[in-house]
Amino acid sequence: MIFERVDDRGVSTVVGFVLTLGITSLLVIGLLVGTSGFVDGQRQGTIRDEMEVLGQQIAADIAAADRLVRAGGDTVTIERPLPNDVTGLSYRITIDGGQPVNIILATSNPDISVEVTVRTVTDVPGTTTLNGGDVEVVYDESDDELVVRNG
């Protein structure tokens, strides 16, 4: 009786390598998918924080112009250099006059908006929408109002 010996030792090495490669690929893909949501959340938080700071700066300029007008200033202009974008995204600034004055900064993709309010004695007219970038607060003596516009 002759037994034929089957040699399958090389197969186990190849199968082990393929399994190791497959498991490693799954782990790397899972890690990348899991951290992409974290990175997006951090980016949105950064955008929100930066727009909050810009809104506070505009509110401070409106309040300062209001104080200067009430102190008797006839020609008041406050210029604020602001960035054209936040974290690489363009943004809009909407000024809603009235009491209080609402300053809304918003991006479109992702859709994030921040609102800052400021109270003034001097009127700020209607609703004005500006592009991101330099902003001026100017006192219009003929209408006795503060005008916010791109600088």
DSSP file (Angstrom, degrees, kcal/mol; ACC not computed):
  #  RESIDUE AA STRUCTURE BP1 BP2  ACC     N-H-->O    O-->H-N    N-H-->O    O-->H-N    TCO  KAPPA ALPHA  PHI   PSI    X-CA   Y-CA   Z-CA
    1    1 A M              0   0    0      0, 0.0     2,-0.6     0, 0.0     0, 0.0   0.000 360.0 360.0 360.0 125.5    0.0    0.0    0.0
    2    2 A I        -     0   0    0      2,-0.0     2,-0.5     0, 0.0     0, 0.0  -0.923 360.0-154.3-112.6 124.5    1.4    3.2   -1.1
    3    3 A F        -     0   0    0     -2,-0.6     2,-0.6     2,-0.0     0, 0.0  -0.826   9.3-142.8 -99.3 134.0    0.3    6.5    0.5
    4    4 A E        -     0   0    0     -2,-0.5     2,-0.5     2,-0.0    -2,-0.0  -0.833  15.0-140.5 -96.5 126.8    0.6    9.6   -1.4
    5    5 A R        -     0   0    0     -2,-0.6     2,-0.5     2,-0.0    -2,-0.0  -0.740   8.2-149.2 -91.5 129.5    1.5   12.5    0.7
    6    6 A V        -     0   0    0     -2,-0.5     2,-0.8     2,-0.0    -2,-0.0  -0.858   7.2-150.3 -99.6 127.3   -0.2   15.9   -0.1
    7    7 A D        +     0   0    0     -2,-0.5     3,-0.1     1,-0.1    -2,-0.0  -0.852  33.5 151.5-101.1 108.0    1.9   18.9    0.7
    8    8 A D     >  +     0   0    0     -2,-0.8     4,-0.9     1,-0.1     3,-0.4   0.040  34.6 112.4-123.3  25.8   -0.3   21.9    1.6
    9    9 A R  H  > S+     0   0    0      1,-0.2     4,-0.8     2,-0.2     3,-0.3   0.843  75.0  56.2 -68.2 -33.4    2.0   23.8    3.9
   10   10 A G  H  > S+     0   0    0      1,-0.2     4,-1.5     2,-0.2    -1,-0.2   0.758  98.6  62.4 -69.7 -26.3    2.4   26.8    1.4
   11   11 A V  H  > S+     0   0    0     -3,-0.4     4,-2.7     1,-0.2     5,-0.2   0.893  96.7  56.7 -68.2 -40.1   -1.4   27.3    1.4
   12   12 A S  H  X S+     0   0    0     -4,-0.9     4,-2.1    -3,-0.3    -1,-0.2   0.847 105.6  51.7 -63.7 -33.6   -1.6   28.2    5.1
   13   13 A T  H  X S+     0   0    0     -4,-0.8     4,-2.1     2,-0.2    -1,-0.2   0.921 112.3  45.0 -67.2 -44.9    1.0   31.0    4.6
   14   14 A V  H  X S+     0   0    0     -4,-1.5     4,-2.5     2,-0.2    -2,-0.2   0.925 114.1  48.8 -65.7 -45.2   -1.0   32.5    1.8
   15   15 A V  H  X S+     0   0    0     -4,-2.7     4,-2.5     1,-0.2    -2,-0.2   0.904 111.7  50.0 -62.3 -42.1   -4.3   32.2    3.6
   16   16 A G  H  X S+     0   0    0     -4,-2.1     4,-2.4    -5,-0.2    -1,-0.2   0.898 111.1  49.1 -62.6 -41.4   -2.8   33.7    6.7
   17   17 A F  H  X S+     0   0    0     -4,-2.1     4,-2.6     2,-0.2    -2,-0.2   0.924 111.9  47.9 -64.7 -44.8   -1.4   36.7    4.7
   18   18 A V  H  X S+     0   0    0     -4,-2.5     4,-2.4     2,-0.2    -2,-0.2   0.909 113.2  48.3 -63.5 -43.1   -4.8   37.3    3.0
   19   19 A L  H  X S+     0   0    0     -4,-2.5     4,-2.5     2,-0.2     5,-0.2   0.918 112.3  48.7 -63.7 -43.2   -6.7   37.2    6.3
   20   20 A T  H  X S+     0   0    0     -4,-2.4     4,-2.4     1,-0.2    -2,-0.2   0.918 112.6  48.1 -62.2 -44.0   -4.2   39.5    8.0
   21   21 A L  H  X S+     0   0    0     -4,-2.6     4,-2.3     2,-0.2    -2,-0.2   0.900 112.7  49.1 -63.8 -41.4   -4.4   42.0    5.1
   22   22 A G  H  X S+     0   0    0     -4,-2.4     4,-2.1     2,-0.2    -2,-0.2   0.914 112.8  46.0 -65.1 -44.5   -8.2   41.9    5.1
   23   23 A I  H  X S+     0   0    0     -4,-2.5     4,-2.2     2,-0.2    -2,-0.2   0.913 112.9  50.3 -65.8 -42.9   -8.5   42.4    8.8
   24   24 A T  H  X S+     0   0    0     -4,-2.4     4,-2.4    -5,-0.2    -2,-0.2   0.913 109.7  51.1 -61.6 -43.1   -6.0   45.3    8.7
   25   25 A S  H  X S+     0   0    0     -4,-2.3     4,-2.5     1,-0.2     5,-0.2   0.916 109.7  50.0 -61.0 -43.7   -7.9   46.9    5.8
   26   26 A L  H  X S+     0   0    0     -4,-2.1     4,-2.4     1,-0.2    -1,-0.2   0.899 111.0  49.2 -62.3 -40.7  -11.1   46.7    7.7
   27   27 A L  H  X S+     0   0    0     -4,-2.2     4,-2.2     2,-0.2    -2,-0.2   0.916 112.1  47.5 -65.6 -43.2   -9.6   48.3   10.8
   28   28 A V  H  X S+     0   0    0     -4,-2.4     4,-2.4     2,-0.2    -2,-0.2   0.918 112.7  48.8 -64.8 -43.6   -8.0   51.1    8.9
   29   29 A I  H  X S+     0   0    0     -4,-2.5     4,-2.5     1,-0.2     5,-0.2   0.918 111.6  49.9 -62.8 -43.3  -11.3   51.9    7.0
   30   30 A G  H  X S+     0   0    0     -4,-2.4     4,-2.2    -5,-0.2    -1,-0.2   0.890 110.9  49.7 -61.4 -39.8  -13.2   51.8   10.3
   31   31 A L  H  X S+     0   0    0     -4,-2.2     4,-2.1     2,-0.2    -2,-0.2   0.917 111.7  47.7 -65.4 -44.2  -10.7   54.2   11.9
   32   32 A L  H  X S+     0   0    0     -4,-2.4     4,-1.5     2,-0.2    -2,-0.2   0.913 113.8  46.7 -64.6 -43.4  -10.9   56.6    8.9
   33   33 A V  H  X S+     0   0    0     -4,-2.5     4,-0.9     1,-0.2    -1,-0.2   0.900 113.0  50.5 -66.0 -40.3  -14.7   56.6    8.9
   34   34 A G  H  X S+     0   0    0     -4,-2.2     4,-0.7    -5,-0.2    -2,-0.2   0.881 113.3  43.4 -66.5 -39.5  -14.9   57.1   12.7
   35   35 A T  H  X S+     0   0    0     -4,-2.1     4,-2.4     1,-0.2    -1,-0.2   0.711  99.4  70.9 -82.5 -19.7  -12.5   60.0   12.8
   36   36 A S  H  X S+     0   0    0     -4,-1.5     4,-2.2     1,-0.2    -1,-0.2   0.895  99.2  49.4 -65.1 -37.5  -14.0   61.9    9.8
   37   37 A G  H  X S+     0   0    0     -4,-0.9     4,-2.1     2,-0.2    -1,-0.2   0.876 110.4  51.1 -65.2 -37.6  -17.1   62.7   11.8
   38   38 A F  H  X S+     0   0    0     -4,-0.7     4,-2.2     2,-0.2    -2,-0.2   0.915 109.8  48.9 -64.6 -43.8  -14.9   64.0   14.6
   39   39 A V  H  X S+     0   0    0     -4,-2.4     4,-2.3     2,-0.2    -2,-0.2   0.903 110.6  50.7 -64.7 -41.6  -12.9   66.2   12.2
   40   40 A D  H  X S+     0   0    0     -4,-2.2     4,-2.4     1,-0.2    -1,-0.2   0.911 110.4  50.0 -62.3 -41.9  -16.1   67.6   10.7
   41   41 A G  H  X S+     0   0    0     -4,-2.1     4,-2.0     1,-0.2    -2,-0.2   0.897 110.9  48.8 -63.3 -40.8  -17.5   68.4   14.2
   42   42 A Q  H  X S+     0   0    0     -4,-2.2     4,-2.1     2,-0.2    -1,-0.2   0.889 110.5  51.3 -65.4 -39.4  -14.3   70.2   15.1
   43   43 A R  H  X S+     0   0    0     -4,-2.3     4,-2.5     2,-0.2    -2,-0.2   0.920 109.9  48.8 -65.0 -44.0  -14.3   72.2   11.9
   44   44 A Q  H  X S+     0   0    0     -4,-2.4     4,-2.5     1,-0.2    -1,-0.2   0.890 110.7  51.2 -64.2 -38.4  -17.9   73.3   12.5
   45   45 A G  H  X S+     0   0    0     -4,-2.0     4,-2.5     2,-0.2    -1,-0.2   0.891 110.0  49.7 -63.7 -39.4  -17.0   74.3   16.1
   46   46 A T  H  X S+     0   0    0     -4,-2.1     4,-2.5     2,-0.2    -2,-0.2   0.915 111.0  48.9 -65.3 -43.6  -14.1   76.3   14.8
   47   47 A I  H  X S+     0   0    0     -4,-2.5     4,-2.5     2,-0.2     5,-0.2   0.935 112.5  48.4 -60.8 -46.6  -16.2   78.1   12.2
   48   48 A R  H  X S+     0   0    0     -4,-2.5     4,-2.1     1,-0.2    -2,-0.2   0.921 112.6  48.1 -61.0 -45.5  -18.9   78.9   14.9
   49   49 A D  H  X S+     0   0    0     -4,-2.5     4,-2.0     2,-0.2    -1,-0.2   0.912 112.1  48.8 -62.6 -43.4  -16.2   80.2   17.3
   50   50 A E  H  X S+     0   0    0     -4,-2.5     4,-2.2     1,-0.2    -1,-0.2   0.907 111.9  48.4 -65.7 -41.3  -14.6   82.4   14.7
   51   51 A M  H  X S+     0   0    0     -4,-2.5     4,-2.6     1,-0.2    -1,-0.2   0.856 108.1  55.9 -67.5 -33.3  -17.9   83.9   13.5
   52   52 A E  H  X S+     0   0    0     -4,-2.1     4,-2.2    -5,-0.2    -1,-0.2   0.918 108.4  47.6 -62.1 -43.6  -18.8   84.6   17.2
   53   53 A V  H  X S+     0   0    0     -4,-2.0     4,-2.0     2,-0.2    -2,-0.2   0.922 112.3  48.9 -63.9 -44.5  -15.6   86.6   17.6
   54   54 A L  H  X S+     0   0    0     -4,-2.2     4,-2.2     1,-0.2    -2,-0.2   0.907 110.7  50.9 -62.9 -41.2  -16.2   88.5   14.4
   55   55 A G  H  X S+     0   0    0     -4,-2.6     4,-2.5     1,-0.2    -1,-0.2   0.892 108.9  51.3 -62.3 -40.2  -19.8   89.3   15.4
   56   56 A Q  H  X S+     0   0    0     -4,-2.2     4,-2.3     2,-0.2    -1,-0.2   0.873 108.6  52.0 -64.7 -36.7  -18.6   90.5   18.8
   57   57 A Q  H  X S+     0   0    0     -4,-2.0     4,-1.9     2,-0.2    -2,-0.2   0.913 111.0  46.5 -65.9 -42.0  -16.1   92.8   17.1
   58   58 A I  H  X S+     0   0    0     -4,-2.2     4,-2.4     2,-0.2    -2,-0.2   0.918 112.3  50.9 -65.6 -42.4  -18.9   94.3   14.8
   59   59 A A  H  X S+     0   0    0     -4,-2.5     4,-2.5     1,-0.2    -2,-0.2   0.899 108.9  51.6 -60.9 -40.8  -21.1   94.7   17.9
   60   60 A A  H  X S+     0   0    0     -4,-2.3     4,-2.4     1,-0.2    -1,-0.2   0.885 109.7  49.8 -63.9 -38.5  -18.3   96.5   19.7
   61   61 A D  H  X S+     0   0    0     -4,-1.9     4,-2.5     2,-0.2    -2,-0.2   0.905 110.9  48.6 -67.4 -40.9  -17.8   98.9   16.8
   62   62 A I  H  X S+     0   0    0     -4,-2.4     4,-2.3     2,-0.2    -2,-0.2   0.926 113.4  47.5 -63.8 -43.8  -21.6   99.7   16.6
   63   63 A A  H  X S+     0   0    0     -4,-2.5     4,-2.2     2,-0.2    -2,-0.2   0.895 112.3  49.6 -64.3 -40.2  -21.7  100.3   20.4
   64   64 A A  H  X S+     0   0    0     -4,-2.4     4,-2.3     2,-0.2    -2,-0.2   0.914 110.9  48.9 -65.5 -42.6  -18.5  102.5   20.2
   65   65 A A  H  X S+     0   0    0     -4,-2.5     4,-2.3     1,-0.2    -2,-0.2   0.901 110.1  52.5 -63.3 -40.0  -20.0  104.6   17.3
   66   66 A D  H  X S+     0   0    0     -4,-2.3     4,-2.3     1,-0.2    -2,-0.2   0.916 109.8  48.1 -61.1 -44.1  -23.2  105.0   19.2
   67   67 A R  H  X S+     0   0    0     -4,-2.2     4,-1.5     1,-0.2    -2,-0.2   0.903 111.1  50.7 -63.9 -41.2  -21.3  106.3   22.3
   68   68 A L  H  <>S+     0   0    0     -4,-2.3     5,-2.4     2,-0.2    -2,-0.2   0.898 110.7  49.1 -64.5 -40.1  -19.3  108.7   20.1
   69   69 A V  H ><5S+     0   0    0     -4,-2.3     3,-1.7     1,-0.2    -2,-0.2   0.928 111.1  49.1 -64.7 -44.5  -22.5  110.1   18.5
   70   70 A R  H 3<5S+     0   0    0     -4,-2.3    -1,-0.2     1,-0.3    -2,-0.2   0.766 105.1  59.7 -67.1 -23.9  -24.1  110.6   21.9
   71   71 A A  T 3<5S-     0   0    0     -4,-1.5    -1,-0.3    -5,-0.2    -2,-0.2   0.445 131.5 -91.2 -83.0   0.7  -21.0  112.4   23.1
   72   72 A G  T < 5S+     0   0    0     -3,-1.7     2,-0.3     1,-0.3    -3,-0.2   0.578  70.3 156.6 105.9  11.0  -21.5  114.9   20.3
   73   73 A G      < -     0   0    0     -5,-2.4    -1,-0.3     1,-0.2     3,-0.2  -0.553  20.3-173.5 -73.1 129.2  -19.5  113.5   17.4
   74   74 A D  S    S+     0   0    0     -2,-0.3     2,-0.6     1,-0.3    67,-0.2   0.864  77.7  36.3 -88.8 -41.7  -20.7  114.8   14.1
   75   75 A T  S    S+     0   0    0     65,-0.1     2,-0.5    66,-0.0    -1,-0.3  -0.911  73.4 169.6-117.2 105.5  -18.5  112.7   11.8
   76   76 A V        +     0   0    0     -2,-0.6    63,-2.6    63,-0.3     2,-0.4  -0.967   3.7 163.2-119.8 124.1  -18.1  109.2   13.2
   77   77 A T  E     -A  138   0A   0     -2,-0.5     2,-0.5    61,-0.2    61,-0.2  -0.972  11.7-173.8-139.3 124.4  -16.5  106.4   11.1
   78   78 A I  E     -A  137   0A   0     59,-2.6    59,-2.6    -2,-0.4     2,-0.4  -0.977   9.8-161.0-119.7 120.8  -15.2  103.2   12.6
   79   79 A E  E     -A  136   0A   0     -2,-0.5    57,-0.2    57,-0.2    -2,-0.0  -0.846   5.5-170.9-104.1 135.6  -13.4  100.8   10.3
   80   80 A R  E     -A  135   0A   0     55,-3.2    55,-2.5    -2,-0.4     2,-0.6  -0.953  15.8-144.8-127.9 112.0  -12.9   97.1   11.1
   81   81 A P        +     0   0    0      0, 0.0    53,-0.1     0, 0.0    -2,-0.0  -0.660  29.2 175.7 -74.8 118.7  -10.6   94.9    9.0
   82   82 A L        -     0   0    0     -2,-0.6    52,-0.2     1,-0.0    -2,-0.0  -0.875  34.6 -96.6-120.0 154.9  -12.2   91.5    9.0
   83   83 A P        -     0   0    0      0, 0.0    50,-0.6     0, 0.0     3,-0.0  -0.330  23.8-129.6 -67.9 153.3  -11.2   88.4    7.0
   84   84 A N  S    S+     0   0    0     48,-0.2     7,-0.6     1,-0.1     2,-0.3   0.683  89.5  18.4 -75.6 -18.4  -12.9   87.6    3.7
   85   85 A D  E     -D   90   0B   0      5,-0.2     2,-0.5    47,-0.0     5,-0.2  -0.967  68.3-131.2-147.2 163.0  -13.6   84.0    4.9
   86   86 A V  E >  S-D   89   0B   0      3,-3.0     3,-1.9    -2,-0.3   -39,-0.1  -0.980  91.1 -18.3-118.8 121.8  -13.7   81.9    8.0
   87   87 A T  T 3  S-     0   0    0     -2,-0.5    -1,-0.1     1,-0.3     3,-0.1   0.859 131.1 -50.0  50.5  40.3  -11.8   78.6    7.9
   88   88 A G  T 3  S+     0   0    0      1,-0.2     2,-0.4    -3,-0.0    -1,-0.3   0.514 117.5 110.7  82.0   5.4  -11.7   78.8    4.1
   89   89 A L  E <   -D   86   0B   0     -3,-1.9    -3,-3.0    19,-0.0    -1,-0.2  -0.921  66.5-124.8-115.4 137.9  -15.5   79.5    3.7
   90   90 A S  E     -D   85   0B   0     -2,-0.4    18,-0.4    -5,-0.2     2,-0.3  -0.449  32.6-165.1 -73.0 154.4  -17.1   82.7    2.6
   91   91 A Y        -     0   0    0     -7,-0.6    41,-1.7    16,-0.1     2,-0.3  -0.936  14.1-133.2-140.1 161.0  -19.7   84.2    5.0
   92   92 A R  E     -EF 106 131C   0     14,-2.6    14,-2.1    -2,-0.3     2,-0.5  -0.865   9.4-150.6-114.4 150.0  -22.5   86.8    5.1
   93   93 A I  E     -EF 105 130C   0     37,-2.7    37,-3.6    -2,-0.3     2,-0.5  -0.986  12.0-170.1-119.7 123.5  -23.2   89.4    7.7
   94   94 A T  E     -EF 104 129C   0     10,-3.0    10,-2.9    -2,-0.5     2,-0.6  -0.965   5.1-161.8-115.8 126.2  -26.8   90.5    8.2
   95   95 A I  E     -EF 103 128C   0     33,-3.3    33,-2.4    -2,-0.5     2,-0.7  -0.931   2.8-165.9-108.2 114.2  -27.5   93.6   10.3
   96   96 A D  E     -EF 102 127C   0      6,-3.0     6,-2.2    -2,-0.6    31,-0.2  -0.890  15.8-147.4-101.3 110.0  -31.1   93.8   11.5
   97   97 A G        +     0   0    0     29,-3.8     2,-0.3    -2,-0.7     5,-0.1  -0.080  53.1  73.4 -68.5 174.7  -31.8   97.2   12.9
   98   98 A G  S    S-     0   0    0     26,-0.6    22,-0.2     3,-0.1    26,-0.1  -0.762  90.9 -18.2 115.4-164.0  -34.2   97.9   15.7
   99   99 A Q  S    S+     0   0    0     -2,-0.3     2,-0.1     1,-0.2    20,-0.1  -0.966 134.9  19.6-125.0 116.2  -33.8   97.3   19.4
  100  100 A P  S    S-     0   0    0      0, 0.0     2,-0.5     0, 0.0    19,-0.2   0.645  94.1-130.5 -78.9 167.7  -31.7   95.4   19.9
  101  101 A V  E     - G   0 118C   0     17,-3.1    17,-2.0    -2,-0.1     2,-0.5  -0.716  23.1-148.4 -79.1 126.2  -29.6   95.4   16.8
  102  102 A N  E     -EG  96 117C   0     -6,-2.2    -6,-3.0    -2,-0.5     2,-0.6  -0.863   9.7-164.6-101.7 129.1  -29.1   91.8   15.7
  103  103 A I  E     -EG  95 116C   0     13,-3.4    13,-2.7    -2,-0.5     2,-0.5  -0.961   9.7-172.1-113.0 117.4  -25.9   90.8   13.9
  104  104 A I  E     -EG  94 115C   0    -10,-2.9   -10,-3.0    -2,-0.6     2,-0.4  -0.949   6.7-170.5-117.4 122.3  -26.1   87.5   12.1
  105  105 A L  E     +EG  93 114C   0      9,-2.6     9,-2.6    -2,-0.5     2,-0.3  -0.934  17.7 173.1-109.1 133.8  -23.1   85.8   10.5
  106  106 A A  E     -EG  92 113C   0    -14,-2.1   -14,-2.6    -2,-0.4     2,-0.3  -0.994  24.7-159.0-145.7 146.3  -23.7   82.8    8.4
  107  107 A T  E   > - G   0 112C   0      5,-2.5     5,-0.7    -2,-0.3   -16,-0.1  -0.825  14.2-146.8-113.4 160.6  -22.1   80.3    6.0
  108  108 A S  T   5S+     0   0    0    -18,-0.4     3,-0.2    -2,-0.3    -1,-0.1   0.797  78.8  58.5-101.0 -31.6  -23.9   78.2    3.5
  109  109 A N  T   5S+     0   0    0      1,-0.5    -1,-0.2     2,-0.1     2,-0.2  -0.783 120.2  21.9-142.7  97.4  -22.0   75.0    3.3
  110  110 A P  T   5S-     0   0    0      0, 0.0     2,-1.2     0, 0.0    -1,-0.5   0.474 106.2-126.2 -75.7 157.5  -22.0   73.8    6.1
  111  111 A D  T   5 +     0   0    0     -3,-0.2     2,-0.4    -2,-0.2    -3,-0.2  -0.627  50.1 151.6 -80.8  96.1  -25.1   75.8    7.2
  112  112 A I  E   < +G  107   0C   0     -2,-1.2    -5,-2.5    -5,-0.7     2,-0.3  -0.987  17.5 178.9-129.0 135.6  -23.9   77.5   10.3
  113  113 A S  E     -G  106   0C   0     -2,-0.4     2,-0.4    -7,-0.2    -7,-0.2  -0.990   9.6-165.9-138.5 150.7  -25.1   80.8   11.7
  114  114 A V  E     -G  105   0C   0     -9,-2.6    -9,-2.6    -2,-0.3     2,-0.4  -0.990   8.3-155.3-132.9 138.0  -24.3   82.9   14.8
  115  115 A E  E     -G  104   0C   0     -2,-0.4     2,-0.4   -11,-0.2   -11,-0.2  -0.964  10.6-179.6-121.6 133.7  -26.3   85.8   16.2
  116  116 A V  E     -G  103   0C   0    -13,-2.7   -13,-3.4    -2,-0.4     2,-0.3  -0.983  12.2-154.7-127.4 139.3  -24.9   88.6   18.4
  117  117 A T  E     +G  102   0C   0     -2,-0.4     2,-0.3   -15,-0.2   -15,-0.2  -0.861  11.9 179.5-117.2 152.4  -27.0   91.5   19.7
  118  118 A V  E     -G  101   0C   0    -17,-2.0   -17,-3.1    -2,-0.3     2,-0.4  -0.987  20.6-136.0-147.5 140.4  -26.2   95.0   20.8
  119  119 A R        +     0   0    0     -2,-0.3     2,-0.3   -19,-0.2   -20,-0.1  -0.816  26.6 177.7 -99.0 137.8  -28.4   97.8   22.1
  120  120 A T        -     0   0    0     -2,-0.4     4,-0.1   -22,-0.2   -57,-0.1  -0.932  33.7-150.4-134.0 157.7  -28.0  101.3   20.8
  121  121 A V  S    S+     0   0    0     -2,-0.3     2,-0.3     2,-0.1    -1,-0.1   0.799  87.3  72.3 -89.9 -40.9  -29.6  104.7   21.3
  122  122 A T  S    S-     0   0    0      1,-0.1    23,-0.1    23,-0.0   -56,-0.1  -0.583  97.0-107.6 -75.7 134.9  -28.8  105.8   17.8
  123  123 A D  B     -b  145   0A   0     21,-0.6    23,-3.2    -2,-0.3    -1,-0.1  -0.268  21.3-156.2 -64.6 146.9  -31.0  104.1   15.2
  124  124 A V        -     0   0    0     21,-0.2   -26,-0.6   -26,-0.1    23,-0.1  -0.994  30.9-123.7-118.3 118.0  -29.6  101.4   12.9
  125  125 A P        -     0   0    0      0, 0.0   -28,-0.2     0, 0.0   -30,-0.1  -0.308  41.6 -58.6 -74.5 145.0  -31.8  101.3    9.8
  126  126 A G  S    S-     0   0    0    -30,-0.1   -29,-3.8     1,-0.1     2,-0.5   0.341  88.7 -36.4  36.3-145.8  -33.6   98.3    8.4
  127  127 A T  E     -F   96   0C   0    -31,-0.2     2,-0.4     2,-0.0   -31,-0.2  -0.962  55.0-174.3-117.8 129.3  -31.8   95.1    7.3
  128  128 A T  E     -F   95   0C   0    -33,-2.4   -33,-3.3    -2,-0.5     2,-0.5  -0.984   8.3-159.1-124.5 132.1  -28.4   95.2    5.6
  129  129 A T  E     -F   94   0C   0     -2,-0.4     2,-0.3   -35,-0.2   -35,-0.2  -0.955  16.2-179.1-113.5 128.3  -26.6   92.2    4.2
  130  130 A L  E     -F   93   0C   0    -37,-3.6   -37,-2.7    -2,-0.5     2,-0.2  -0.835  26.6-117.1-121.4 157.3  -22.9   92.4    3.7
  131  131 A N  E     -F   92   0C   0     -2,-0.3   -39,-0.2   -39,-0.2   -41,-0.0  -0.579  48.2 -87.5 -83.3 156.9  -20.2   90.1    2.3
  132  132 A G  S    S+     0   0    0    -41,-1.7     2,-0.3   -48,-0.2   -48,-0.2  -0.307  89.1  67.4 -60.2 150.9  -17.5   88.9    4.7
  133  133 A G  S    S+     0   0    0    -50,-0.6   -49,-0.1    -3,-0.1   -53,-0.0  -0.863  88.8   2.4 130.7-166.0  -14.5   91.3    4.8
  134  134 A D        -     0   0    0     -2,-0.3    17,-2.0   -52,-0.2     2,-0.4  -0.194  62.5-163.4 -57.9 141.0  -13.8   94.8    6.0
  135  135 A V  E     -AC  80 150A   0    -55,-2.5   -55,-3.2    15,-0.3     2,-0.4  -0.969   6.5-163.1-129.5 142.1  -16.8   96.6    7.7
  136  136 A E  E     -AC  79 149A   0     13,-3.2    13,-2.4    -2,-0.4     2,-0.5  -0.969   9.6-154.3-123.4 142.8  -17.4  100.3    8.5
  137  137 A V  E     -AC  78 148A   0    -59,-2.6   -59,-2.6    -2,-0.4     2,-0.4  -0.981  24.4-177.6-112.2 119.7  -19.8  101.8   10.9
  138  138 A V  E     -AC  77 147A   0      9,-3.0     9,-3.4    -2,-0.5     2,-0.6  -0.945  25.0-132.0-124.0 137.2  -20.6  105.4    9.8
  139  139 A Y  E     - C   0 146A   0    -63,-2.6     2,-0.9    -2,-0.4   -63,-0.3  -0.796  14.4-154.5 -88.5 122.5  -22.8  108.0   11.4
  140  140 A D  E >>> - C   0 145A   0      5,-3.2     5,-1.6    -2,-0.6     4,-1.1  -0.842   8.9-171.0 -96.7 100.7  -25.2  109.5    8.8
  141  141 A E  T 345S+     0   0    0     -2,-0.9    -1,-0.2     1,-0.2     3,-0.1   0.826  79.7  59.5 -65.8 -33.0  -25.9  112.9   10.4
  142  142 A S  T 345S+     0   0    0      1,-0.2    -1,-0.2    -3,-0.1    -2,-0.0   0.854 119.8  27.6 -66.6 -33.9  -28.7  113.8    7.9
  143  143 A D  T <45S-     0   0    0     -3,-0.5    -1,-0.2     2,-0.2    -2,-0.2   0.423 103.4-128.5-103.9  -1.3  -30.8  110.8    8.9
  144  144 A D  T  <5 +     0   0    0     -4,-1.1   -21,-0.6     1,-0.2     2,-0.3   0.945  67.5 116.9  50.2  56.7  -29.4  110.6   12.5
  145  145 A E  E   < -bC 123 140A   0     -5,-1.6    -5,-3.2   -23,-0.1     2,-0.5  -0.977  67.6-114.3-147.9 159.4  -28.6  106.9   12.1
  146  146 A L  E     - C   0 139A   0    -23,-3.2     2,-0.5    -2,-0.3    -7,-0.2  -0.844  28.8-158.8 -96.0 130.6  -25.7  104.5   12.1
  147  147 A V  E     - C   0 138A   0     -9,-3.4    -9,-3.0    -2,-0.5     2,-0.5  -0.936   1.7-158.1-112.0 129.5  -25.0  102.8    8.8
  148  148 A V  E     + C   0 137A   0     -2,-0.5     2,-0.3   -11,-0.2   -11,-0.2  -0.933  28.3 151.7-107.7 126.2  -23.0   99.5    8.6
  149  149 A R  E     - C   0 136A   0    -13,-2.4   -13,-3.2    -2,-0.5     2,-0.2  -0.937  50.6 -79.4-147.3 166.3  -21.4   98.8    5.3
  150  150 A N  E       C   0 135A   0     -2,-0.3   -15,-0.3   -15,-0.2   -16,-0.1  -0.496 360.0 360.0 -68.6 139.8  -18.5   97.0    3.6
  151  151 A G              0   0    0    -17,-2.0   -16,-0.2   -71,-0.2    -1,-0.1   0.439 360.0 360.0 -90.8 360.0  -15.4   99.0    3.9
